[in-house]
Amino acid sequence: MAVLEVTNLTHCFGEKILYKKANFEIFKGEKVGIVGQNGTGKTTLLKSLIGKVIPDSGNIQWQKNLKISYLDQYSEINQNLTIFEYLKTAFKDLFEIENKLNKIYENLTDTNTVKISNYQNLLLNNGFYELENIILKVANGLGITAIGIENSLKNLSGGQRTKVILAKFLLEKPNVLLLDEPTNFLDIKHIDWLTKYLKNFKNNIFLISHDFDFLDKATNCTLNIEFQKITKYTGSFTKFLKTKNLYLESYINEYKLQQKEIKKHENYIVRNKARASTAQQAQSRIKTLEKIERLTAPKITQKPQFKLISLFSKINSQKALEIHDLEIGYEKPLLPKINLNIKSCEKIAIIGFNGIGKSTLIKTLIKEKPAISGWFQFSDHVKINYFEQSLNWPQSNLTPLEIISEKFPKLSQQQIRKTLAQCGISAKNAMQSVITLSGGEQSKVKLCILVNTKSNFLILDEPTNHLDADAKTILKEQLKNWQGNLILISHEKKFYEDLIDDIIKLK
């Protein structure tokens, strides 16, 4: 029996069809990767499966009595709890049993001995007396203990908060776990830990990720959203990629044959519908055409073709940036004093576990946050170009066209449309409010700002979050050829390892 059965699922946004009459089944133990180009409807599908988004038509049938957890960084949580108190709520049923047991001890009678035995067995069999170690093991695996297990939830950043919610879900061990880009807030070490954990997870997982290595290790089947269809592939992600190419070739041939058949019927109808002797046959052809279930045109997504613009003036000094005894943080320093020299045209990656202060360091360098003590100085003629990982927009109701126009008033409408298209934003999406676009499409709008800003010093904070494979590939090529300085924060080792000169690891 299927854990999930989806039949005739159709979902549209205005005139844009994400998928129509999609059918698939998921069985117990299957770990499903959901993939597709930016904007094809991956997150929409995930939200449809749990009723957060209502599709236009179709049926979604889960097996009864399943516990389903969906990782959502906007989940409501009690901000007054500490991290440890919040993680303990994953076992609230066991703590309720403990409370009942304690009340029986307070009013002990001979008739309570059976209840005591039952409650004690329940607690023992579910590892209640090892819960602290279990919680700490998961918290440590995801890098939460480094934040401070007794830290209040209200003190956490959005990424830290998402990690804590993920930890709670892993501790709960639901029947179905739905995760949308869970690695965006994890560093390499903790991605490795999560990969192993999910690999050994006995129940179902639905996983959206642009990290192909992560998908290959954590999943055993794939749902691919393409050509307004959802197609299921069994086996590893590597196997899916090979099979998909064969399927694509077959689909294009099938589409061409169908178009040829349709054209043949249409030509016959045009030639013969006016003749009395052949009108009946023409009407028969019209009915045949109406019965044909037409394949969606295999519109191959155009790969991004943007180019980073260098500032003509070079950094004259040997040192592009000098940092001396710099303390960063809020009321208290996050790290020991930082001393660092970056040479002219040097490219470095800054790594370290999530929450240690990588983004805070960058925001201090661009003077968005004040330093606690110490100083830093950029060389003369440095022009910084900064990419922030957050998808917050000052005016989220503006369209990409309006955002780029406001940012670069000298560009004509034609030039703006062209540069958006080169960054992977379609003409239709360029006219939508930016907040209605997918995470990947929003990131491409930010890339459009990046590539049109003249600079000689790039500071990029997790630029590959949400980006599809094509956009990541072209961005990497551009960064390899970049002639200026680069400070890059990234958790994707495969992305940065062969384009940088040095790695700075924050501890």
matplotlib code that plots the C-alpha trace (Angstrom):
import matplotlib.pyplot as plt

x = [0.0, 1.3, 2.1, 1.1, -1.0, -1.3, -3.7, -4.5, -2.7, -2.9, -1.6, -1.4, -0.3, -2.3, -1.5, 1.6, 1.0, 3.3, 2.0, -1.2, -2.8, 0.3, 0.2, 2.7, 2.8, 5.3, 5.9, 7.1, 10.8, 11.3, 13.4, 12.3, 14.3, 12.2, 14.0, 13.4, 14.5, 13.8, 10.2, 8.8, 6.9, 9.0, 8.0, 4.4, 4.3, 5.7, 3.1, 0.3, 1.1, 0.4, -2.5, -0.7, -1.4, -4.6, -4.0, -6.4, -7.5, -6.5, -6.4, -3.7, -4.3, -2.0, -2.1, -4.2, -2.7, 0.7, 2.7, 4.0, 6.6, 7.4, 10.5, 9.3, 11.6, 8.5, 6.9, 5.5, 7.5, 7.6, 10.4, 10.7, 12.0, 15.6, 16.9, 17.1, 13.5, 12.2, 14.0, 12.5, 9.0, 9.8, 9.2, 6.2, 4.2, 6.9, 7.2, 3.4, 3.8, 6.5, 4.2, 1.4, 3.9, 5.0, 1.4, 0.8, 3.9, 2.5, -0.8, 0.6, -1.9, -1.8, -4.2, -1.6, 1.1, 0.0, -0.2, 3.3, 4.7, 3.1, 4.3, 7.8, 8.0, 6.8, 9.5, 12.2, 11.3, 11.3, 14.7, 13.3, 16.2, 18.7, 16.8, 19.4, 22.1, 19.9, 19.0, 22.6, 23.7, 21.4, 22.1, 25.8, 25.4, 23.7, 26.1, 23.4, 25.5, 28.0, 25.2, 24.6, 22.0, 20.6, 20.4, 16.9, 15.2, 14.5, 18.3, 18.7, 19.1, 16.7, 19.2, 19.9, 16.2, 15.6, 18.3, 16.7, 13.3, 15.0, 16.6, 13.2, 11.8, 14.6, 14.1, 10.4, 11.1, 7.8, 6.4, 7.1, 9.7, 9.4, 12.5, 12.9, 16.6, 17.7, 21.4, 21.2, 21.9, 24.5, 28.2, 30.1, 30.6, 26.9, 25.7, 27.8, 26.2, 22.6, 23.3, 24.3, 21.3, 18.8, 20.4, 19.7, 16.2, 13.7, 10.6, 9.8, 11.6, 10.7, 13.7, 14.2, 17.9, 20.2, 23.1, 23.4, 25.9, 23.6, 20.7, 22.7, 23.6, 20.3, 17.7, 16.7, 14.1, 13.4, 10.4, 11.4, 9.1, 9.6, 7.4, 4.4, 4.7, 5.9, 7.9, 9.1, 12.5, 13.7, 17.3, 20.1, 20.2, 23.2, 21.1, 18.2, 20.5, 21.5, 17.9, 16.6, 18.8, 17.5, 13.9, 14.4, 15.6, 12.6, 10.2, 11.4, 11.1, 7.6, 6.6, 7.9, 6.0, 2.8, 3.2, 3.7, 0.5, -1.4, -0.1, -1.2, -4.8, -4.9, -3.8, -6.4, -9.1, -8.2, -8.2, -11.3, -13.9, -15.4, -16.0, -19.3, -17.7, -15.0, -16.6, -17.6, -14.0, -12.8, -15.3, -14.0, -10.4, -11.6, -12.9, -9.6, -7.7, -9.9, -9.1, -5.4, -3.8, -1.3, 2.2, 3.7, 6.3, 9.8, 10.8, 14.4, 15.3, 17.9, 21.0, 22.0, 24.6, 25.6, 29.0, 30.5, 31.5, 35.0, 35.8, 38.4, 40.5, 42.7, 43.6, 47.0, 48.1, 49.6, 47.0, 43.4, 42.2, 43.9, 42.1, 43.7, 42.4, 38.8, 36.1, 32.7, 29.3, 26.5, 26.8, 29.5, 32.2, 31.3, 35.0, 38.5, 40.2, 40.7, 43.9, 44.0, 45.6, 44.1, 46.4, 45.3, 43.2, 43.3, 40.2, 39.4, 36.6, 35.4, 34.1, 33.0, 29.9, 26.6, 26.1, 29.8, 29.9, 30.7, 27.9, 28.4, 32.0, 31.0, 28.3, 30.9, 33.3, 30.6, 29.7, 26.2, 27.1, 29.5, 32.7, 33.0, 36.7, 39.7, 39.8, 39.9, 40.8, 40.3, 42.8, 42.2, 40.0, 38.2, 34.7, 32.7, 29.9, 27.9, 25.6, 23.4, 22.1, 18.8, 15.8, 14.4, 13.3, 12.8, 9.7, 8.6, 5.7, 8.0, 8.6, 12.2, 11.8, 11.1, 13.8, 16.5, 15.2, 15.3, 18.8, 20.2, 18.2, 20.5, 19.5, 16.8, 13.8, 15.2, 18.6, 16.9, 14.8, 17.9, 20.0, 17.2, 16.9, 20.6, 20.3, 17.5, 14.4, 11.7, 9.8, 6.7, 8.5, 10.1, 6.5, 5.5, 6.0, 9.4, 7.9, 5.7, 8.8, 10.6, 13.7, 15.9, 14.3, 14.6, 18.3, 18.7, 17.2, 19.9, 22.5, 21.3, 22.0, 25.4, 26.5, 25.4, 27.3, 30.9, 33.4, 36.8, 36.0, 33.2, 31.8, 29.4, 27.4, 26.1, 25.3, 24.4, 21.5, 18.4, 20.3, 19.8, 22.7, 23.0, 23.1, 25.7, 27.9, 27.9, 28.5, 31.5, 32.9, 32.6, 34.2, 37.1, 37.7, 37.2, 40.2, 39.5, 39.2, 36.7, 35.5, 33.1, 31.0, 29.8, 29.0, 29.4, 33.0, 32.7, 31.6, 34.6, 37.5, 39.0, 38.3, 39.9, 43.5, 43.0, 40.5, 39.9, 38.3, 36.6, 36.7]
y = [0.0, 3.5, 6.0, 8.7, 8.6, 11.6, 11.6, 14.2, 17.0, 20.3, 23.7, 27.0, 30.5, 32.7, 31.5, 29.7, 25.9, 24.3, 20.8, 19.2, 15.9, 14.6, 11.1, 9.4, 7.1, 7.0, 3.8, 3.2, 3.9, 5.9, 9.0, 11.4, 14.2, 16.9, 18.7, 21.0, 24.4, 27.5, 28.4, 25.0, 24.5, 22.4, 24.3, 24.6, 20.8, 20.3, 22.7, 21.1, 17.7, 19.0, 21.3, 24.6, 25.3, 24.2, 22.9, 23.7, 20.1, 16.5, 14.3, 13.9, 10.8, 10.0, 6.8, 7.3, 8.2, 9.5, 12.0, 14.5, 17.2, 20.1, 22.3, 25.8, 28.6, 30.7, 28.2, 29.7, 28.7, 29.9, 32.5, 32.4, 28.8, 27.9, 25.7, 22.7, 23.3, 23.5, 20.3, 18.5, 19.2, 16.5, 14.0, 15.8, 12.5, 10.8, 13.8, 13.6, 9.9, 10.9, 13.5, 10.9, 8.5, 11.1, 11.8, 8.1, 8.0, 10.9, 9.0, 5.5, 2.6, -1.1, -0.6, 1.7, -1.0, -2.1, 1.4, 2.1, -0.9, 0.0, 3.6, 2.6, 0.1, 2.8, 5.2, 2.5, 1.1, 4.6, 5.5, 8.3, 8.2, 8.7, 11.7, 14.3, 12.4, 11.8, 15.5, 16.6, 14.1, 15.6, 19.2, 18.6, 17.0, 20.1, 22.5, 23.8, 23.1, 25.7, 28.3, 27.4, 24.8, 27.1, 30.1, 31.6, 31.1, 34.8, 35.5, 33.3, 34.3, 33.0, 30.3, 29.2, 29.0, 26.8, 24.5, 24.1, 23.4, 20.8, 19.2, 18.9, 17.2, 14.7, 13.9, 13.4, 10.8, 11.5, 9.0, 11.7, 14.4, 17.3, 19.4, 22.5, 23.4, 22.2, 22.6, 26.4, 27.0, 24.3, 24.1, 21.2, 19.2, 19.4, 18.7, 15.4, 14.6, 15.3, 13.2, 10.2, 10.7, 10.9, 7.9, 5.8, 7.3, 4.5, 6.5, 8.7, 11.9, 14.5, 16.7, 19.9, 20.7, 22.2, 20.3, 17.3, 15.5, 15.8, 14.4, 11.6, 10.4, 11.1, 10.0, 6.8, 8.1, 11.4, 13.5, 15.7, 18.6, 19.4, 20.0, 20.6, 17.0, 15.3, 12.1, 9.7, 7.9, 5.2, 4.8, 7.2, 10.8, 10.0, 7.2, 9.8, 12.2, 9.5, 8.3, 11.8, 12.6, 9.5, 10.4, 14.0, 12.7, 10.2, 13.0, 15.4, 12.7, 11.8, 15.5, 15.9, 12.9, 14.1, 17.6, 16.0, 14.0, 17.1, 19.1, 16.3, 16.3, 20.1, 20.3, 17.7, 19.6, 22.9, 21.3, 19.2, 20.7, 22.9, 20.1, 18.3, 15.0, 15.1, 17.2, 14.2, 12.9, 16.3, 16.4, 13.0, 14.4, 17.3, 14.8, 12.9, 16.0, 16.9, 13.5, 13.8, 14.6, 17.1, 17.0, 20.2, 21.7, 20.8, 24.3, 24.0, 26.7, 29.2, 29.0, 32.3, 34.3, 37.1, 38.7, 40.4, 44.0, 45.0, 48.5, 50.1, 51.5, 48.9, 48.6, 50.2, 49.0, 45.5, 45.1, 45.3, 44.9, 45.1, 43.9, 44.5, 43.1, 43.3, 42.1, 41.5, 40.6, 42.3, 43.0, 40.3, 39.3, 36.2, 35.4, 36.1, 39.2, 38.9, 39.9, 39.4, 40.9, 40.3, 41.0, 42.8, 40.6, 37.7, 35.4, 33.9, 31.7, 32.1, 28.9, 27.8, 26.4, 28.2, 31.0, 31.4, 34.9, 34.7, 37.0, 39.3, 39.7, 40.7, 43.1, 44.7, 45.1, 46.8, 49.0, 47.6, 46.6, 48.4, 46.7, 46.1, 47.0, 47.0, 48.4, 47.5, 49.5, 48.9, 50.2, 53.4, 52.9, 49.8, 49.6, 46.9, 44.8, 42.9, 39.9, 39.2, 35.7, 37.0, 37.3, 40.3, 43.1, 46.7, 46.9, 43.3, 44.5, 45.9, 43.8, 42.8, 45.3, 48.1, 47.0, 47.1, 50.3, 52.0, 50.6, 51.6, 54.5, 55.1, 51.7, 51.7, 49.4, 47.3, 47.0, 46.1, 43.3, 42.0, 41.9, 40.2, 37.6, 37.0, 36.2, 33.7, 35.9, 35.4, 38.3, 37.2, 36.9, 40.3, 41.8, 40.0, 41.2, 39.9, 38.3, 36.0, 34.5, 31.3, 31.5, 30.7, 33.4, 36.0, 35.1, 35.6, 39.1, 39.8, 38.4, 40.8, 43.7, 42.2, 41.8, 45.4, 47.0, 48.0, 47.0, 45.6, 43.8, 41.2, 40.1, 37.2, 35.6, 32.2, 33.2, 29.7, 29.2, 28.5, 28.7, 25.8, 24.0, 26.2, 29.5, 28.0, 26.9, 30.3, 32.1, 29.9, 30.5, 34.3, 34.2, 32.1, 34.8, 37.7, 40.0, 41.7, 40.7, 38.1, 37.3, 34.3, 32.6, 29.2, 25.8, 24.1, 22.9, 21.8, 25.3, 27.2, 24.8, 25.5, 29.2, 30.6, 31.3, 30.7, 29.5, 31.4, 29.1, 30.8, 28.8]
z = [0.0, -0.9, 1.8, -0.6, -3.8, -6.0, -8.9, -11.7, -9.8, -11.6, -10.4, -12.2, -11.4, -13.7, -17.2, -16.0, -15.7, -13.2, -13.8, -15.1, -14.3, -12.5, -11.0, -8.7, -5.7, -2.8, -0.8, 2.7, 3.2, 0.0, 0.3, -2.4, -3.9, -5.6, -8.4, -11.3, -12.6, -10.5, -10.6, -11.8, -8.5, -6.2, -3.0, -4.2, -4.6, -1.1, 0.4, -1.6, -0.1, 3.4, 2.6, 2.9, -0.7, -2.5, -6.0, -8.8, -9.2, -8.3, -5.3, -2.6, -0.4, 2.5, 4.4, 7.6, 11.0, 9.7, 11.6, 9.0, 9.8, 7.5, 8.0, 7.8, 9.1, 9.7, 12.1, 15.3, 18.4, 22.0, 21.9, 25.7, 25.8, 25.8, 22.9, 25.3, 26.6, 23.0, 21.9, 24.9, 23.5, 20.9, 23.7, 25.3, 25.4, 27.5, 29.9, 30.3, 31.3, 33.8, 35.3, 35.7, 37.3, 39.8, 40.8, 41.4, 43.6, 45.6, 46.2, 46.3, 46.9, 46.1, 43.2, 41.5, 41.1, 37.6, 36.3, 37.8, 36.0, 32.7, 32.9, 33.9, 31.0, 28.5, 29.7, 29.7, 26.3, 24.7, 26.2, 28.4, 30.8, 28.0, 26.5, 27.4, 25.6, 22.6, 22.4, 22.8, 20.1, 17.5, 18.7, 18.4, 15.0, 13.6, 15.3, 17.8, 21.0, 19.8, 19.9, 23.5, 24.4, 27.2, 24.9, 24.5, 21.2, 20.9, 20.6, 17.5, 13.9, 11.3, 10.2, 13.7, 14.5, 11.4, 12.6, 16.0, 14.4, 12.2, 15.2, 16.9, 13.9, 13.7, 17.4, 16.9, 14.1, 12.2, 9.6, 6.9, 7.0, 4.4, 4.1, 1.8, 1.3, 4.7, 4.0, 3.4, 7.0, 7.6, 7.1, 5.5, 8.7, 9.7, 6.2, 6.4, 9.7, 8.4, 5.2, 7.3, 9.7, 6.7, 5.1, 8.2, 8.7, 8.5, 7.4, 4.4, 3.4, 0.8, 0.1, -2.0, -2.5, -5.2, -3.6, -6.0, -3.8, -0.8, -2.9, -4.2, -0.7, 1.1, -1.5, -3.3, -5.7, -7.5, -8.5, -11.5, -12.4, -16.1, -19.1, -16.8, -15.7, -12.5, -13.3, -10.7, -11.1, -8.8, -7.7, -6.8, -8.0, -10.2, -11.9, -12.3, -14.2, -16.6, -17.1, -17.4, -20.4, -22.2, -21.3, -22.5, -25.9, -26.1, -25.1, -27.7, -30.4, -29.2, -29.3, -32.8, -34.0, -32.4, -33.9, -37.3, -36.9, -35.7, -38.7, -41.1, -39.7, -39.7, -43.4, -44.4, -42.6, -44.2, -47.7, -47.3, -44.9, -47.6, -50.1, -49.9, -50.9, -48.1, -45.4, -43.4, -43.4, -42.3, -39.4, -38.4, -38.4, -36.2, -33.7, -33.8, -33.1, -30.1, -28.6, -28.8, -25.4, -26.5, -25.1, -23.7, -25.9, -24.6, -23.8, -22.8, -20.2, -21.5, -19.5, -17.7, -19.6, -17.3, -16.9, -13.9, -14.6, -13.3, -12.1, -14.4, -11.5, -9.9, -6.2, -6.1, -2.7, -2.1, 0.7, -0.3, 3.3, 6.7, 9.8, 13.3, 16.6, 15.3, 17.7, 16.1, 17.7, 19.6, 23.3, 23.6, 21.0, 18.9, 18.3, 19.5, 18.1, 14.3, 12.6, 8.8, 5.7, 2.3, -0.7, -3.9, -6.2, -3.6, -3.4, -0.1, 1.3, 4.9, 6.4, 9.9, 11.5, 11.1, 13.7, 14.5, 13.0, 9.3, 8.1, 11.2, 10.1, 6.6, 7.8, 10.1, 7.1, 5.0, 8.1, 8.4, 12.0, 14.3, 15.6, 19.3, 19.2, 16.9, 13.4, 9.7, 6.6, 2.9, 0.5, -1.5, -4.7, -3.3, -4.6, -2.8, -4.4, -1.7, -2.2, 0.9, 1.4, 2.9, 0.5, 2.3, -0.1, 1.1, -1.2, -1.9, -4.0, -6.7, -9.9, -10.9, -13.8, -11.3, -8.8, -11.5, -13.0, -9.6, -8.9, -12.4, -13.6, -16.6, -18.1, -20.8, -20.5, -23.2, -21.5, -18.2, -19.8, -21.5, -18.4, -16.4, -19.2, -19.1, -15.4, -16.0, -15.3, -18.0, -19.4, -17.5, -14.2, -14.7, -14.5, -11.2, -7.7, -6.6, -3.4, -5.6, -7.3, -6.1, -3.9, -6.9, -9.1, -6.3, -6.0, -9.8, -9.4, -6.8, -9.2, -11.8, -9.3, -8.6, -12.2, -13.1, -10.3, -11.2, -8.5, -7.8, -4.5, -4.3, -0.9, -1.4, 1.4, 0.4, -3.2, -4.3, -1.9, -4.0, -7.4, -9.9, -11.5, -14.6, -12.6, -10.2, -13.1, -14.8, -11.5, -10.8, -14.2, -13.7, -10.3, -11.7, -14.3, -11.9, -11.7, -8.4, -4.8, -3.5, 0.0, -0.3, 2.4, 1.1, 2.6, -0.9, -1.0, -4.6, -5.6, -4.1, -3.8, -7.2, -7.6, -4.4, -3.2, 0.5, 3.2, 6.4, 9.0, 11.9, 15.2]

ax = plt.figure().add_subplot(projection="3d")
ax.plot(x, y, z, "-o")
ax.set_aspect("equal")
plt.show()
